[in-house]
Amino acid sequence: MLRPLPVGRRTGLPTRYAFRMDRSLYAVLLGTFTLRFSTGLTGALLAYYLADLPSHGGPVVDPIVIGAFAATFFAAELLLSPPFGLLSDRLGHHRVMQVGPLFGAVAVVLTWATTNLVLLGFTRFLEGASTAASIPSILGFIAMVTAHDELLRGRASARFEGATLAGLGLGLVAAGLLYELLGREAFLLNAGIYGVSYLIYRLGVSEPAGAAEAKAAEHPGWRRYLGILRASHVWLLAPTWIAINAALGVWTSQSIFQLVSEPKPGFADQLLMGGFAPLQVSLGLGMALIVFFAGLVFWGDRFKRLRRTTIIFYGILGGAALVGAGIALNHSDGMPPIARLLFAAIAIGGIFVLAGATPAALGLLADITEAFPNDRGAIMGLYSVFLALGQIFGSLVGGLAADLRGIDGMLALTMLLLALAVLPLRRLRDVEHVVGANGHFELA
C-alpha cells in the first residue's frame, strides 16, 4: 500500500506565506507560450495546407482524415506523457522540458517536405511527442514551486493555461497571414520558433529548490500510476476533464477546415459552413482569444474565494451558452443585424466564463500532488492523459459529426459532451475539501 507523505501547502507554514514568481517560473511560462504558439501554428498551417493539398500534387482530404490526424497527435500525447512524466521526476523537470521543442522542429520540417498522407500522419505523432515531453515536466515544475502558496498556485495555473491558450490561439491567428504570405515555407519558419523555445528552457530555467532531493528520492515508477488510477478522487476528476477536452477537441480538430473549405451541397442553411478566407478566420480567432485570455486572468484570481468545482461548473454553463449562441448564429441568415449582435454577445460571454474550467481542473490535480512531492511530474502527466483521451474522442467523433451535419453536428455533439461533464461534478464536489485541504488520500 502506498501512503502519501504529509507534505504540501499545509506544512505548518503561515497561510500568508508566499513565493514570488522568480525568473525561472517566468521563463517556463514564456517557453510554454512560444512552444504552444508553434503547436497552434503547425495545426492551423496544416489545415490550410491539407485544404490546398491537391494544388501541391497531393490527394483530396476529407473531414474524417482531418479528425484522424488530430487523434494521432493526441494519441502520441496519451501514450508518451506517462513515461516522460516519470523521466522528469528521475532526471529533473528542467532537463526533460528541453526535449519537446526538438521533436516539434523535426515534425514541421518533415511536414514542409511532403504531401504523403502517411508521412504527414507521422509528423502529427511527432508533434504529440513534443507536447508529451514538455507538459508533464512543466506542470511538475509549477507544482513544485507553488507548493506552499494557494494564491500563487491559482495564478500560476491560470497563467499556464493563459500561456497555453494564448500561444495556441496566436499560432492559429498567425497561420492565416503566414500561409498567405509564405505558403508551405511557413513550416520552416516554425522550426526556428521551436528553436527559440529550446533556448528559453535551456538558458532561462533553473531547477527549483528541493529538486535535487526529489530526484534522489525513491520513485515507484509505473506502480505510481496504477495506484493513482485506483484513487477515487482522480477518477471523479477524470470524466469531467475528459468530457470538457472532448468538447474542445471537436473544434480544435475541425473548425478551421470547415470554415475555409468550399461550401458543401446540402448545408446551404448553415451560415458558418465554408467559404471564409484565412484572414477572416484569423480575425475571429483573435477576438475569441482575447476574451478567453481575459477570462483566464479573472478566474485564476478567484481560487481563494471560490471552490474549484464551482468554477468548473460555471465554465460548463458558459460553454453551453456559447453552443446555444453558435446554433443561433449558424441559422441567422436573413435575421436583422441586431439579432446577430445579440447572439455574438452571448457567445463572447460564454467564452469568458468557459475559460475558468481548465485552470480550476489543473488546480485540483496540482492539489493532489501535495501528497506525493517527489512524483509531481508523474501525477501532472495525468493532465495530458485526460486531455489526450478527450481530444482523441472529440477529434474522431467530431469528424463524423462534421461529415454528417456540418457545423450543426459539431455544435450538437459539443452540447452533449458538456452535459456529460456535469454528471460526475457533484460527487467530486463532495470530496473536494479533502483533496483541497491537504491533498490527502490513500492508494490501495
DRENVOSE-521357 format. One record per residue (C-alpha): residue in three letters; x, y, z. Coordinates in steps of 0.05 Angstrom, whole numbers, plus 5000, padded with zeros to 4 digits. Example, Ala and Ser with C-alpha at 12.3 -4.5 7.8 and 13.67 -1.06 7.14 Angstrom:
<pts>
<pt type="Ala" u="5246" v="4910" w="5156"/>
<pt type="Ser" u="5273" v="4979" w="5143"/>
</pts>
This chain:
<pts>
<pt type="Met" u="5000" v="5000" w="5000"/>
<pt type="Leu" u="5026" v="5069" w="4981"/>
<pt type="Arg" u="5013" v="5124" w="5031"/>
<pt type="Pro" u="5022" v="5198" w="5016"/>
<pt type="Leu" u="5074" v="5238" w="5053"/>
<pt type="Pro" u="5047" v="5292" w="5100"/>
<pt type="Val" u="5075" v="5349" w="5059"/>
<pt type="Gly" u="5048" v="5404" w="5014"/>
<pt type="Arg" u="5020" v="5472" w="5023"/>
<pt type="Arg" u="4995" v="5453" w="5093"/>
<pt type="Thr" u="5063" v="5442" w="5126"/>
<pt type="Gly" u="5058" v="5488" w="5185"/>
<pt type="Leu" u="5078" v="5549" w="5146"/>
<pt type="Pro" u="5036" v="5612" w="5157"/>
<pt type="Thr" u="4977" v="5617" w="5109"/>
<pt type="Arg" u="5003" v="5684" w="5086"/>
<pt type="Tyr" u="5070" v="5653" w="5065"/>
<pt type="Ala" u="5081" v="5666" w="4990"/>
<pt type="Phe" u="5133" v="5656" w="4937"/>
<pt type="Arg" u="5147" v="5708" w="4885"/>
<pt type="Met" u="5145" v="5687" w="4813"/>
<pt type="Asp" u="5220" v="5683" w="4801"/>
<pt type="Arg" u="5258" v="5686" w="4736"/>
<pt type="Ser" u="5254" v="5611" w="4724"/>
<pt type="Leu" u="5179" v="5609" w="4732"/>
<pt type="Tyr" u="5171" v="5668" w="4684"/>
<pt type="Ala" u="5217" v="5633" w="4635"/>
<pt type="Val" u="5177" v="5568" w="4639"/>
<pt type="Leu" u="5113" v="5607" w="4625"/>
<pt type="Leu" u="5146" v="5644" w="4567"/>
<pt type="Gly" u="5173" v="5579" w="4539"/>
<pt type="Thr" u="5103" v="5549" w="4546"/>
<pt type="Phe" u="5076" v="5607" w="4505"/>
<pt type="Thr" u="5127" v="5600" w="4448"/>
<pt type="Leu" u="5121" v="5524" w="4447"/>
<pt type="Arg" u="5046" v="5525" w="4444"/>
<pt type="Phe" u="5049" v="5581" w="4392"/>
<pt type="Ser" u="5089" v="5533" w="4348"/>
<pt type="Thr" u="5038" v="5477" w="4362"/>
<pt type="Gly" u="4979" v="5521" w="4343"/>
<pt type="Leu" u="5015" v="5549" w="4283"/>
<pt type="Thr" u="5031" v="5480" w="4257"/>
<pt type="Gly" u="4959" v="5455" w="4267"/>
<pt type="Ala" u="4928" v="5514" w="4230"/>
<pt type="Leu" u="4981" v="5515" w="4175"/>
<pt type="Leu" u="4967" v="5441" w="4165"/>
<pt type="Ala" u="4892" v="5454" w="4158"/>
<pt type="Tyr" u="4905" v="5506" w="4104"/>
<pt type="Tyr" u="4957" v="5461" w="4072"/>
<pt type="Leu" u="4911" v="5400" w="4071"/>
<pt type="Ala" u="4853" v="5440" w="4042"/>
<pt type="Asp" u="4902" v="5462" w="3987"/>
<pt type="Leu" u="4939" v="5396" w="3982"/>
<pt type="Pro" u="4915" v="5377" w="3911"/>
<pt type="Ser" u="4949" v="5440" w="3884"/>
<pt type="His" u="5015" v="5414" w="3912"/>
<pt type="Gly" u="5006" v="5346" w="3880"/>
<pt type="Gly" u="4973" v="5311" w="3938"/>
<pt type="Pro" u="4905" v="5277" w="3946"/>
<pt type="Val" u="4838" v="5308" w="3965"/>
<pt type="Val" u="4828" v="5307" w="4041"/>
<pt type="Asp" u="4761" v="5297" w="4076"/>
<pt type="Pro" u="4739" v="5314" w="4148"/>
<pt type="Ile" u="4750" v="5243" w="4172"/>
<pt type="Val" u="4823" v="5246" w="4153"/>
<pt type="Ile" u="4828" v="5313" w="4189"/>
<pt type="Gly" u="4799" v="5281" w="4251"/>
<pt type="Ala" u="4846" v="5222" w="4246"/>
<pt type="Phe" u="4907" v="5268" w="4242"/>
<pt type="Ala" u="4884" v="5306" w="4304"/>
<pt type="Ala" u="4872" v="5240" w="4340"/>
<pt type="Thr" u="4943" v="5217" w="4321"/>
<pt type="Phe" u="4972" v="5279" w="4354"/>
<pt type="Phe" u="4935" v="5265" w="4419"/>
<pt type="Ala" u="4948" v="5190" w="4416"/>
<pt type="Ala" u="5022" v="5207" w="4420"/>
<pt type="Glu" u="5009" v="5253" w="4478"/>
<pt type="Leu" u="4968" v="5199" w="4513"/>
<pt type="Leu" u="5020" v="5144" w="4504"/>
<pt type="Leu" u="5082" v="5185" w="4518"/>
<pt type="Ser" u="5061" v="5233" w="4574"/>
<pt type="Pro" u="5066" v="5179" w="4629"/>
<pt type="Pro" u="5137" v="5157" w="4613"/>
<pt type="Phe" u="5160" v="5229" w="4603"/>
<pt type="Gly" u="5128" v="5247" w="4669"/>
<pt type="Leu" u="5166" v="5192" w="4703"/>
<pt type="Leu" u="5230" v="5214" w="4670"/>
<pt type="Ser" u="5221" v="5285" w="4693"/>
<pt type="Asp" u="5217" v="5261" w="4765"/>
<pt type="Arg" u="5280" v="5219" w="4757"/>
<pt type="Leu" u="5322" v="5266" w="4713"/>
<pt type="Gly" u="5294" v="5334" w="4733"/>
<pt type="His" u="5237" v="5375" w="4704"/>
<pt type="His" u="5286" v="5425" w="4674"/>
<pt type="Arg" u="5323" v="5373" w="4634"/>
<pt type="Val" u="5263" v="5337" w="4605"/>
<pt type="Met" u="5224" v="5400" w="4584"/>
<pt type="Gln" u="5281" v="5415" w="4535"/>
<pt type="Val" u="5264" v="5353" w="4494"/>
<pt type="Gly" u="5196" v="5377" w="4469"/>
<pt type="Pro" u="5220" v="5432" w="4422"/>
<pt type="Leu" u="5268" v="5384" w="4387"/>
<pt type="Phe" u="5211" v="5336" w="4369"/>
<pt type="Gly" u="5170" v="5395" w="4344"/>
<pt type="Ala" u="5225" v="5423" w="4299"/>
<pt type="Val" u="5235" v="5356" w="4265"/>
<pt type="Ala" u="5160" v="5349" w="4255"/>
<pt type="Val" u="5150" v="5415" w="4219"/>
<pt type="Val" u="5209" v="5405" w="4173"/>
<pt type="Leu" u="5181" v="5338" w="4152"/>
<pt type="Thr" u="5112" v="5370" w="4141"/>
<pt type="Trp" u="5143" v="5421" w="4095"/>
<pt type="Ala" u="5178" v="5366" w="4055"/>
<pt type="Thr" u="5119" v="5320" w="4038"/>
<pt type="Thr" u="5048" v="5313" w="4012"/>
<pt type="Asn" u="5044" v="5240" w="4031"/>
<pt type="Leu" u="4986" v="5229" w="4080"/>
<pt type="Val" u="5021" v="5172" w="4117"/>
<pt type="Leu" u="5083" v="5214" w="4129"/>
<pt type="Leu" u="5040" v="5274" w="4148"/>
<pt type="Gly" u="5005" v="5230" w="4199"/>
<pt type="Phe" u="5074" v="5211" w="4227"/>
<pt type="Thr" u="5091" v="5285" w="4235"/>
<pt type="Arg" u="5028" v="5293" w="4277"/>
<pt type="Phe" u="5054" v="5237" w="4322"/>
<pt type="Leu" u="5120" v="5275" w="4329"/>
<pt type="Glu" u="5082" v="5339" w="4347"/>
<pt type="Gly" u="5044" v="5300" w="4400"/>
<pt type="Ala" u="5110" v="5273" w="4427"/>
<pt type="Ser" u="5134" v="5345" w="4433"/>
<pt type="Thr" u="5075" v="5361" w="4478"/>
<pt type="Ala" u="5082" v="5296" w="4517"/>
<pt type="Ala" u="5154" v="5312" w="4534"/>
<pt type="Ser" u="5141" v="5384" w="4554"/>
<pt type="Ile" u="5076" v="5388" w="4591"/>
<pt type="Pro" u="5086" v="5338" w="4649"/>
<pt type="Ser" u="5155" v="5367" w="4664"/>
<pt type="Ile" u="5129" v="5439" w="4661"/>
<pt type="Leu" u="5070" v="5424" w="4705"/>
<pt type="Gly" u="5114" v="5385" w="4753"/>
<pt type="Phe" u="5159" v="5446" w="4758"/>
<pt type="Ile" u="5100" v="5493" w="4770"/>
<pt type="Ala" u="5070" v="5446" w="4823"/>
<pt type="Met" u="5137" v="5444" w="4859"/>
<pt type="Val" u="5149" v="5519" w="4862"/>
<pt type="Thr" u="5077" v="5535" w="4883"/>
<pt type="Ala" u="5072" v="5481" w="4936"/>
<pt type="His" u="5065" v="5529" w="4995"/>
<pt type="Asp" u="5021" v="5584" w="4966"/>
<pt type="Glu" u="4949" v="5573" w="4944"/>
<pt type="Leu" u="4942" v="5641" w="4913"/>
<pt type="Leu" u="5006" v="5633" w="4874"/>
<pt type="Arg" u="4983" v="5564" w="4852"/>
<pt type="Gly" u="4918" v="5594" w="4826"/>
<pt type="Arg" u="4955" v="5649" w="4789"/>
<pt type="Ala" u="5008" v="5603" w="4762"/>
<pt type="Ser" u="4956" v="5552" w="4739"/>
<pt type="Ala" u="4916" v="5607" w="4705"/>
<pt type="Arg" u="4979" v="5636" w="4673"/>
<pt type="Phe" u="5000" v="5567" w="4649"/>
<pt type="Glu" u="4932" v="5559" w="4616"/>
<pt type="Gly" u="4936" v="5631" w="4592"/>
<pt type="Ala" u="5005" v="5619" w="4561"/>
<pt type="Thr" u="4979" v="5554" w="4531"/>
<pt type="Leu" u="4916" v="5584" w="4502"/>
<pt type="Ala" u="4949" v="5649" w="4482"/>
<pt type="Gly" u="5004" v="5611" w="4446"/>
<pt type="Leu" u="4956" v="5563" w="4412"/>
<pt type="Gly" u="4908" v="5619" w="4395"/>
<pt type="Leu" u="4960" v="5667" w="4368"/>
<pt type="Gly" u="4990" v="5610" w="4329"/>
<pt type="Leu" u="4922" v="5597" w="4298"/>
<pt type="Val" u="4913" v="5671" w="4283"/>
<pt type="Ala" u="4982" v="5680" w="4254"/>
<pt type="Ala" u="4975" v="5618" w="4209"/>
<pt type="Gly" u="4926" v="5651" w="4162"/>
<pt type="Leu" u="4972" v="5710" w="4148"/>
<pt type="Leu" u="5035" v="5669" w="4145"/>
<pt type="Tyr" u="5005" v="5617" w="4098"/>
<pt type="Glu" u="4981" v="5672" w="4050"/>
<pt type="Leu" u="5050" v="5705" w="4053"/>
<pt type="Leu" u="5096" v="5644" w="4053"/>
<pt type="Gly" u="5054" v="5584" w="4034"/>
<pt type="Arg" u="5084" v="5518" w="4058"/>
<pt type="Glu" u="5150" v="5554" w="4072"/>
<pt type="Ala" u="5117" v="5577" w="4137"/>
<pt type="Phe" u="5131" v="5508" w="4165"/>
<pt type="Leu" u="5206" v="5523" w="4161"/>
<pt type="Leu" u="5197" v="5589" w="4198"/>
<pt type="Asn" u="5162" v="5550" w="4252"/>
<pt type="Ala" u="5222" v="5505" w="4261"/>
<pt type="Gly" u="5261" v="5567" w="4281"/>
<pt type="Ile" u="5207" v="5585" w="4333"/>
<pt type="Tyr" u="5214" v="5516" w="4363"/>
<pt type="Gly" u="5288" v="5532" w="4369"/>
<pt type="Val" u="5271" v="5595" w="4409"/>
<pt type="Ser" u="5231" v="5552" w="4458"/>
<pt type="Tyr" u="5290" v="5506" w="4467"/>
<pt type="Leu" u="5336" v="5565" w="4483"/>
<pt type="Ile" u="5287" v="5593" w="4534"/>
<pt type="Tyr" u="5284" v="5527" w="4571"/>
<pt type="Arg" u="5358" v="5515" w="4565"/>
<pt type="Leu" u="5383" v="5583" w="4586"/>
<pt type="Gly" u="5327" v="5615" w="4625"/>
<pt type="Val" u="5305" v="5560" w="4673"/>
<pt type="Ser" u="5340" v="5532" w="4734"/>
<pt type="Glu" u="5318" v="5473" w="4777"/>
<pt type="Pro" u="5277" v="5497" w="4836"/>
<pt type="Ala" u="5295" v="5488" w="4909"/>
<pt type="Gly" u="5284" v="5416" w="4930"/>
<pt type="Ala" u="5294" v="5388" w="4860"/>
<pt type="Ala" u="5358" v="5351" w="4878"/>
<pt type="Glu" u="5325" v="5317" w="4937"/>
<pt type="Ala" u="5264" v="5299" w="4895"/>
<pt type="Lys" u="5308" v="5267" w="4841"/>
<pt type="Ala" u="5347" v="5228" w="4894"/>
<pt type="Ala" u="5284" v="5201" w="4927"/>
<pt type="Glu" u="5254" v="5133" w="4912"/>
<pt type="His" u="5208" v="5134" w="4852"/>
<pt type="Pro" u="5160" v="5075" w="4848"/>
<pt type="Gly" u="5152" v="5085" w="4773"/>
<pt type="Trp" u="5093" v="5052" w="4739"/>
<pt type="Arg" u="5065" v="5029" w="4806"/>
<pt type="Arg" u="5051" v="5103" w="4820"/>
<pt type="Tyr" u="5004" v="5107" w="4760"/>
<pt type="Leu" u="4967" v="5044" w="4779"/>
<pt type="Gly" u="4958" v="5069" w="4849"/>
<pt type="Ile" u="4935" v="5138" w="4828"/>
<pt type="Leu" u="4885" v="5109" w="4779"/>
<pt type="Arg" u="4855" v="5069" w="4835"/>
<pt type="Ala" u="4843" v="5131" w="4876"/>
<pt type="Ser" u="4771" v="5153" w="4874"/>
<pt type="His" u="4787" v="5227" w="4874"/>
<pt type="Val" u="4825" v="5222" w="4809"/>
<pt type="Trp" u="4771" v="5181" w="4777"/>
<pt type="Leu" u="4720" v="5233" w="4797"/>
<pt type="Leu" u="4761" v="5288" w="4764"/>
<pt type="Ala" u="4777" v="5246" w="4702"/>
<pt type="Pro" u="4708" v="5242" w="4669"/>
<pt type="Thr" u="4694" v="5316" w="4676"/>
<pt type="Trp" u="4763" v="5335" w="4649"/>
<pt type="Ile" u="4759" v="5285" w="4592"/>
<pt type="Ala" u="4689" v="5308" w="4571"/>
<pt type="Ile" u="4709" v="5381" w="4572"/>
<pt type="Asn" u="4770" v="5367" w="4529"/>
<pt type="Ala" u="4729" v="5324" w="4482"/>
<pt type="Ala" u="4683" v="5383" w="4472"/>
<pt type="Leu" u="4743" v="5427" w="4457"/>
<pt type="Gly" u="4772" v="5373" w="4412"/>
<pt type="Val" u="4712" v="5376" w="4367"/>
<pt type="Trp" u="4732" v="5447" w="4349"/>
<pt type="Thr" u="4808" v="5445" w="4352"/>
<pt type="Ser" u="4807" v="5389" w="4300"/>
<pt type="Gln" u="4752" v="5413" w="4253"/>
<pt type="Ser" u="4734" v="5486" w="4258"/>
<pt type="Ile" u="4787" v="5517" w="4213"/>
<pt type="Phe" u="4780" v="5463" w="4160"/>
<pt type="Gln" u="4704" v="5471" w="4160"/>
<pt type="Leu" u="4706" v="5547" w="4156"/>
<pt type="Val" u="4756" v="5552" w="4098"/>
<pt type="Ser" u="4732" v="5493" w="4056"/>
<pt type="Glu" u="4687" v="5503" w="3997"/>
<pt type="Pro" u="4613" v="5504" w="4019"/>
<pt type="Lys" u="4583" v="5434" w="4013"/>
<pt type="Pro" u="4518" v="5416" w="3979"/>
<pt type="Gly" u="4462" v="5403" w="4028"/>
<pt type="Phe" u="4487" v="5452" w="4081"/>
<pt type="Ala" u="4463" v="5516" w="4049"/>
<pt type="Asp" u="4421" v="5533" w="4110"/>
<pt type="Gln" u="4484" v="5537" w="4154"/>
<pt type="Leu" u="4515" v="5606" w="4152"/>
<pt type="Leu" u="4582" v="5583" w="4181"/>
<pt type="Met" u="4594" v="5526" w="4132"/>
<pt type="Gly" u="4654" v="5543" w="4089"/>
<pt type="Gly" u="4675" v="5599" w="4044"/>
<pt type="Phe" u="4714" v="5640" w="4095"/>
<pt type="Ala" u="4784" v="5668" w="4078"/>
<pt type="Pro" u="4842" v="5651" w="4124"/>
<pt type="Leu" u="4848" v="5724" w="4145"/>
<pt type="Gln" u="4775" v="5725" w="4165"/>
<pt type="Val" u="4785" v="5662" w="4206"/>
<pt type="Ser" u="4846" v="5692" w="4239"/>
<pt type="Leu" u="4808" v="5755" w="4258"/>
<pt type="Gly" u="4752" v="5715" w="4290"/>
<pt type="Leu" u="4801" v="5671" w="4328"/>
<pt type="Gly" u="4839" v="5731" w="4352"/>
<pt type="Met" u="4777" v="5763" w="4382"/>
<pt type="Ala" u="4757" v="5698" w="4416"/>
<pt type="Leu" u="4828" v="5691" w="4443"/>
<pt type="Ile" u="4827" v="5760" w="4475"/>
<pt type="Val" u="4762" v="5744" w="4511"/>
<pt type="Phe" u="4786" v="5675" w="4533"/>
<pt type="Phe" u="4851" v="5703" w="4560"/>
<pt type="Ala" u="4814" v="5756" w="4600"/>
<pt type="Gly" u="4771" v="5700" w="4629"/>
<pt type="Leu" u="4833" v="5662" w="4650"/>
<pt type="Val" u="4861" v="5721" w="4687"/>
<pt type="Phe" u="4794" v="5734" w="4721"/>
<pt type="Trp" u="4781" v="5663" w="4745"/>
<pt type="Gly" u="4853" v="5650" w="4763"/>
<pt type="Asp" u="4850" v="5705" w="4816"/>
<pt type="Arg" u="4789" v="5672" w="4848"/>
<pt type="Phe" u="4820" v="5607" w="4873"/>
<pt type="Lys" u="4817" v="5630" w="4945"/>
<pt type="Arg" u="4745" v="5655" w="4941"/>
<pt type="Leu" u="4711" v="5600" w="4901"/>
<pt type="Arg" u="4716" v="5525" w="4902"/>
<pt type="Arg" u="4749" v="5492" w="4843"/>
<pt type="Thr" u="4686" v="5453" w="4826"/>
<pt type="Thr" u="4645" v="5517" w="4828"/>
<pt type="Ile" u="4690" v="5549" w="4776"/>
<pt type="Ile" u="4687" v="5486" w="4733"/>
<pt type="Phe" u="4611" v="5486" w="4737"/>
<pt type="Tyr" u="4607" v="5558" w="4716"/>
<pt type="Gly" u="4654" v="5542" w="4659"/>
<pt type="Ile" u="4609" v="5486" w="4634"/>
<pt type="Leu" u="4549" v="5533" w="4636"/>
<pt type="Gly" u="4588" v="5584" w="4596"/>
<pt type="Gly" u="4604" v="5531" w="4545"/>
<pt type="Ala" u="4530" v="5514" w="4539"/>
<pt type="Ala" u="4513" v="5587" w="4527"/>
<pt type="Leu" u="4567" v="5590" w="4474"/>
<pt type="Val" u="4538" v="5530" w="4438"/>
<pt type="Gly" u="4468" v="5558" w="4440"/>
<pt type="Ala" u="4493" v="5624" w="4411"/>
<pt type="Gly" u="4531" v="5586" w="4358"/>
<pt type="Ile" u="4469" v="5548" w="4336"/>
<pt type="Ala" u="4431" v="5614" w="4331"/>
<pt type="Leu" u="4487" v="5647" w="4291"/>
<pt type="Asn" u="4493" v="5588" w="4244"/>
<pt type="His" u="4420" v="5596" w="4225"/>
<pt type="Ser" u="4416" v="5672" w="4227"/>
<pt type="Asp" u="4415" v="5683" w="4152"/>
<pt type="Gly" u="4361" v="5735" w="4138"/>
<pt type="Met" u="4357" v="5759" w="4210"/>
<pt type="Pro" u="4368" v="5832" w="4227"/>
<pt type="Pro" u="4439" v="5853" w="4247"/>
<pt type="Ile" u="4417" v="5868" w="4318"/>
<pt type="Ala" u="4398" v="5795" w="4328"/>
<pt type="Arg" u="4467" v="5772" w="4305"/>
<pt type="Leu" u="4499" v="5822" w="4351"/>
<pt type="Leu" u="4459" v="5794" w="4409"/>
<pt type="Phe" u="4480" v="5722" w="4392"/>
<pt type="Ala" u="4552" v="5745" w="4386"/>
<pt type="Ala" u="4549" v="5779" w="4454"/>
<pt type="Ile" u="4522" v="5715" w="4486"/>
<pt type="Ala" u="4578" v="5676" w="4453"/>
<pt type="Ile" u="4631" v="5724" w="4479"/>
<pt type="Gly" u="4603" v="5719" w="4549"/>
<pt type="Gly" u="4603" v="5643" w="4544"/>
<pt type="Ile" u="4676" v="5643" w="4523"/>
<pt type="Phe" u="4694" v="5687" w="4582"/>
<pt type="Val" u="4660" v="5641" w="4633"/>
<pt type="Leu" u="4684" v="5577" w="4599"/>
<pt type="Ala" u="4756" v="5600" w="4608"/>
<pt type="Gly" u="4754" v="5585" w="4683"/>
<pt type="Ala" u="4743" v="5510" w="4675"/>
<pt type="Thr" u="4813" v="5490" w="4653"/>
<pt type="Pro" u="4855" v="5525" w="4707"/>
<pt type="Ala" u="4807" v="5501" w="4760"/>
<pt type="Ala" u="4815" v="5428" w="4738"/>
<pt type="Leu" u="4890" v="5438" w="4735"/>
<pt type="Gly" u="4889" v="5467" w="4805"/>
<pt type="Leu" u="4853" v="5406" w="4831"/>
<pt type="Leu" u="4905" v="5360" w="4800"/>
<pt type="Ala" u="4961" v="5402" w="4829"/>
<pt type="Asp" u="4929" v="5397" w="4898"/>
<pt type="Ile" u="4934" v="5321" w="4892"/>
<pt type="Thr" u="5009" v="5326" w="4881"/>
<pt type="Glu" u="5019" v="5354" w="4951"/>
<pt type="Ala" u="5013" v="5284" w="4978"/>
<pt type="Phe" u="5068" v="5260" w="4931"/>
<pt type="Pro" u="5121" v="5315" w="4926"/>
<pt type="Asn" u="5174" v="5271" w="4895"/>
<pt type="Asp" u="5129" v="5249" w="4838"/>
<pt type="Arg" u="5097" v="5313" w="4814"/>
<pt type="Gly" u="5117" v="5301" w="4742"/>
<pt type="Ala" u="5085" v="5232" w="4741"/>
<pt type="Ile" u="5020" v="5257" w="4772"/>
<pt type="Met" u="5016" v="5321" w="4730"/>
<pt type="Gly" u="5026" v="5276" w="4669"/>
<pt type="Leu" u="4954" v="5256" w="4682"/>
<pt type="Tyr" u="4935" v="5325" w="4657"/>
<pt type="Ser" u="4960" v="5306" w="4589"/>
<pt type="Val" u="4930" v="5236" w="4593"/>
<pt type="Phe" u="4860" v="5262" w="4608"/>
<pt type="Leu" u="4868" v="5318" w="4557"/>
<pt type="Ala" u="4891" v="5269" w="4503"/>
<pt type="Leu" u="4834" v="5220" w="4517"/>
<pt type="Gly" u="4784" v="5276" w="4509"/>
<pt type="Gln" u="4816" v="5306" w="4448"/>
<pt type="Ile" u="4822" v="5238" w="4413"/>
<pt type="Phe" u="4749" v="5223" w="4424"/>
<pt type="Gly" u="4728" v="5294" w="4405"/>
<pt type="Ser" u="4771" v="5293" w="4342"/>
<pt type="Leu" u="4746" v="5226" w="4316"/>
<pt type="Val" u="4673" v="5235" w="4333"/>
<pt type="Gly" u="4676" v="5308" w="4313"/>
<pt type="Gly" u="4700" v="5288" w="4244"/>
<pt type="Leu" u="4639" v="5242" w="4237"/>
<pt type="Ala" u="4592" v="5296" w="4263"/>
<pt type="Ala" u="4620" v="5347" w="4215"/>
<pt type="Asp" u="4615" v="5299" w="4156"/>
<pt type="Leu" u="4543" v="5284" w="4172"/>
<pt type="Arg" u="4514" v="5351" w="4194"/>
<pt type="Gly" u="4569" v="5402" w="4187"/>
<pt type="Ile" u="4573" v="5457" w="4239"/>
<pt type="Asp" u="4505" v="5437" w="4267"/>
<pt type="Gly" u="4531" v="5367" w="4281"/>
<pt type="Met" u="4593" v="5395" w="4316"/>
<pt type="Leu" u="4550" v="5441" w="4359"/>
<pt type="Ala" u="4502" v="5386" w="4379"/>
<pt type="Leu" u="4559" v="5339" w="4397"/>
<pt type="Thr" u="4591" v="5394" w="4439"/>
<pt type="Met" u="4528" v="5405" w="4479"/>
<pt type="Leu" u="4523" v="5330" w="4493"/>
<pt type="Leu" u="4595" v="5327" w="4517"/>
<pt type="Leu" u="4585" v="5387" w="4563"/>
<pt type="Ala" u="4524" v="5353" w="4593"/>
<pt type="Leu" u="4566" v="5291" w="4606"/>
<pt type="Ala" u="4619" v="5335" w="4640"/>
<pt type="Val" u="4568" v="5358" w="4692"/>
<pt type="Leu" u="4547" v="5289" w="4716"/>
<pt type="Pro" u="4607" v="5270" w="4760"/>
<pt type="Leu" u="4618" v="5341" w="4785"/>
<pt type="Arg" u="4572" v="5335" w="4845"/>
<pt type="Arg" u="4608" v="5274" w="4872"/>
<pt type="Leu" u="4675" v="5308" w="4861"/>
<pt type="Arg" u="4650" v="5368" w="4899"/>
<pt type="Asp" u="4633" v="5324" w="4959"/>
<pt type="Val" u="4706" v="5304" w="4967"/>
<pt type="Glu" u="4738" v="5368" w="4943"/>
<pt type="His" u="4750" v="5393" w="5013"/>
<pt type="Val" u="4792" v="5331" w="5028"/>
<pt type="Val" u="4838" v="5340" w="4968"/>
<pt type="Gly" u="4838" v="5415" w="4973"/>
<pt type="Ala" u="4855" v="5417" w="5046"/>
<pt type="Asn" u="4918" v="5374" w="5047"/>
<pt type="Gly" u="4919" v="5331" w="4985"/>
<pt type="His" u="4908" v="5270" w="5029"/>
<pt type="Phe" u="4882" v="5206" w="5001"/>
<pt type="Glu" u="4904" v="5134" w="5006"/>
<pt type="Leu" u="4924" v="5089" w="4949"/>
<pt type="Ala" u="4906" v="5017" w="4959"/>
</pts>
